Amino acid sequence: MPVPRLVLFDMDDVLCHYDWPGRVTALARLAGLAGDARVEDVWDADLEDRADRGEIDAASYLARFGSRLGLSLSRRQWIENRRAAMTPWPDMLALARAIGERATVAILSNNGHLTAECIDALFPELRPIFGERITMSAQFGTQKPEPEVFRRALALLGFEPGEALFTDDRAENVDGAIAAGLIGHVHAGPEALRARLAGLGLSIST
């Protein structure tokens, strides 16, 4: 295999811990629901998938998200709720920064237009490492694990599939990347990624 020229990262549960259950609980409290509220009372999985595929713009998504809770939810409230569920992983961010000194680094995350617009408020640690190479599936009109989302992302970033390694915590998403011609790596922490890159001829020291 060629030495990767691009290392493409998922975001949630790769560069940060995403506490989705905690987020849902906080949303239930925000909506004034009892502690035994069902997930489906506050979380619309279909809305999330449609947003991830870019079928809903940011304003419409926020309105529907709030409607699910019986609230007129502000963008600030949505940001506060989403960001509270995200705990950056310093060791992974340090590794991404070090990789960026030897190759190009970028992000491809299954998320909608609102996340893309608010990313600097949600996860300010990303921009100094990844610059403008922070992409969300919504901008490509499809989502992981569909191979097409990887092809479109790489076309935007200016790389061929065989030049890129993609890492994600979900094996099915890695399988989609491999189907698109990328090198795949299921996330298992920084040392596992460092070892995988070294095996491909890209040795990283931090």
N, C-alpha and C positions, 0 to 999 in steps of 0.2 A: 504494500500500500504506500502511496506517496505521503510525504510529510504534510500534515494539514496546514493550509495557509489561512484558514478561517476556523475558529472554534465558536460554535453557536450554542448558546445556553438557553434553556428554559428559565423562567424566573421563580415562580412559587415552588417551594420545597426543593430548590436547587441553590438559589442565591439567598433565599430567606426561608424561614419557617412560616407557613401560612396556616393559621389556626382557624380553619373554616368552622368547626363546631362552635368555637368561642365567638366567632363573628355572628353566627346564626342566633346564639343565645343573646348577644347584645342587641341584635335587631328586634328580637322578641320583647326585650325590656323596653326598647325605644317605642315599640308599638303598644306598650301597656298590656302585653299578653301574660298570662300566668306561666309559671315555670314549667308546666307540663305541656306547653304549646307544641303542636306538631311542626316539624320542619317545613312541610308544605304550606303551613299557614303564613310563613314569612319568606320562603325561598321559592322562586319560580325557575325551575331547571330549564324549561323551554325558553324562557326569556334570556337566560344566560347563554344558552347555545346559539340562539338567534343573534344575540349581541356579539358573541365570539366570531360568528360568520359574517359580521358586518351588515346584517340585515336591518339594524336599528341604529339610528343616529344617537349621539350622546344625550341630547335633550329628551328625546322620546324614551330612551332607556331609563333615565333618571325619573321621569314622570311615572312610568309603569312600575319601577322599583318601589317608589314611594306609595303608589296606589295599593300595592300588595300589603303594605303595612298600615294602610288607612291614614297616611300622612302626606303632607306636602313637603317632601324631603328636599332639603337644600343640597347643593353641590358640596358645601362645607361639611354638612352632616355625613354625607356619603363618604367623603374623603376620610373623615375622622374614624368612621366605622371600619373602613377597609384598611387604613393604615394601622389601626390598633391591633389588627389580626396578623400583621407582618412583622417578623423579627429578623432583621438582617443577620446573616452568618458572616462574621468578619473573616474567618479563614477562607471561605469560598470567594469572597470579594478580593482578598489579598491574592489568591491564586489567579483569579481572572485578570487582575491588574498585571501580574507577572507574565501571564500568557500574552497579554497585550503588548509586551515589549518584544516578543518573538514572532507574533502572528496577529492577525486581525481578530478581534472579539466582537460578538454581537449577541442580541437577545431575540428570540422568537417565542412569544408567550400566547397562549389561548386567552385572549381578553378582548373586550370591546373598545369602541371609540372613546368612551368616557375614561377608561383606564389610561388609554394612550394620551389623552389630553391632560390628565392629572398626574402622570407618572413622576414628575419632579417633586410634587407634594407628597406622593405616596412613598417614594423610595429615592430620596435625594442622593443616596450614595452611588446610584448607577451612572449618572451623567458623566462624572469625572473619569470613569473607567471606559464606558461604552460610547460616549459622545452621542452622535445622531443615529447610531446603529442599534436602536431599541425599537423593535417592531412588535406589533400585536396582530393576531390573526385577522382581526376585523378588516384591516386595510387590504388584505388579500382576497377577501370574499369567500374564504373557506377556513377550516380549522384543522389542527392536528387531531387525529393521526393521518389525515388525507395527504398523500404524497404531493399533491399539487401545491399545498401551502408552502412546502419546502422549496419547490421549484421557483415559485413566485418570489419568495423571500430572497433566495440566492440571486435571482435575476436583478432584484433591486440592489442588493449588496455588491454585485459585480463579481460573483464567483461561480465556478462550475461545481456541480455536486461532488465530484471526486476530490475536490480540494478542501472539503469541509468535514469537520467532525461535529456532531450534534449530541448534546447530553440533556437528558430529561429524567425525572423520577418515575415516569410512567413507561413501562416497557412497550405498550402499544404505540406510543408516540415515537419511540426509538425505532420500532419496526416500520412505521410510516416513513421515517427519514431514510432508513436503509433501502426501502422500496424506491425512493426517489434518487438513490445513488450516493447518499452521504455515508460516511462512517458513523456508526451509532455507538453510543455508550450510555448504559443505564446508570443514573447517578447513584453513587454509593459513598459519597464524601470526597474531600479534596485529595487525599492520598491515592485513592483509586483512580481518579482522573489524572493525577500527575503520573502515575505508573502507566496508564494507558497511552498518554501522550509520549512518554519516554520510549515506549515500545514502538511507536510510530516515527521515532526519530526526532521528537520535539521535547527536549529536556528542559524542564523548568525548575529554577531555584528561587526561593523567596526568603 
